[in-house]
Amino acid sequence: VKELSTLSLLSSACDVVSAAFASTKESHPCLRPVCDAAEKGVQSCVQPVLATLEPHVAAASDYTSKGLSKLGEKLPLLQKPVGQVLCDTKELLASRVADVKGAVSS
């Protein structure tokens, strides 16, 4: 989990989701109890599962770490925040559309 959180793309995506959740919770008082219940439900379910799986997770951690390192090398996109990925994608699409327009007009 620590290794995953160091990947900028995943970290910034989690930040975006967290900010949206917090904003929804604050902006819509009628949804606050539902959000609170969802948080408590997730916490109460996750803790026992993590406790049960801890020995298995520890054994798999080394393999996961190596796999994430290789994945990070092959997909540098994972090192970028969501905003940068979206901006780069928009620029790439705009460039391709301009190329197609140029080819069609000529």
N, C-alpha and C positions, 0 to 999 in steps of 0.2 A: 504494500500500500504506500509505503514511504517512497519507493522508487517511482510508482505511478504518479504520485503527487508532484514529483520533480519535473515531469513532462509538462512543458508550458501549455500545450494545447489542452490537455486534460485538466490541469490546474485552473486555467482561465475559464474553461467550460463549466467547471464546478462552481467557480466564483459567480459566473453569470446566472446559473440556476439558483444558487443560494440567494443572490441579490433579488432575483425575481420572486422567489418564495417569500423573502422577508418583506418585500414591497407589497405583495399581494396580502400578506398577513396584516400589515399596517394600514393599507388603503381600504380594505374591505372588512370592517369589524364583524360582519355576519359570518365571514369565513374563518376568523381567528380561532374559534373553538374547534373547527374541523382540522385546521392546520396543526393546532396543539395536539389533538388526538392522534393525528398522523405521525407527528414527531415521537410521541410517547410509544406508539405502537411499533414504530421502526426500532426505537431504542430497546424496547423490551424483547423484541424478536432477535435482534442482532447480537446482543450480549451472550445469550445462551448458545447460539450457533457458533460464535467465535470461540467461546470457551471449549466447546466440544471439538471444534476443528483445529484448535491451536497446535497440537503435535503434528498434524498433517501439513498445516500451513508452514510450520517451521522447516519441515523436511523439503517442501516444494519451493521454499523461498530462494534457495541458491540457484535452482534451475530457472526460476522466474527472473531473477536478477540478471543472469546471463542472457536470457532471451530478450529481456527489455533493452539491454545494452546493444544487442545486435539489431533489434528493431529500430532503436533510436539512430543507429548508424545508417540503416537503409532507408529510413523515412525521416529526414530532417524536418519535415513538416510538423512532427510531434514536438519539436523544440520551440515552435512559434505559438504565441497566444492566439486565441480565436479571432480577435479583431484583425490581426495581421493576416491570418489565413483568409478571412473573408475579403479583405482589401486586395490581397494578391490574386484571389480568384476573380474578383470583379475586373481587375486590370487585365488579366489574361483573357477573360471573355470579351471585354471591350476591344482588345487587340485583335482577337480572332474574328469578331463581327466586322471590324474595319477592314480586315484582309478580305473577307468574303464580299463585302460591299465593293471594294476596289476591283476584285476579280469579276464580279457581275457587271459593273459599270464599264469595264474595258472589254 
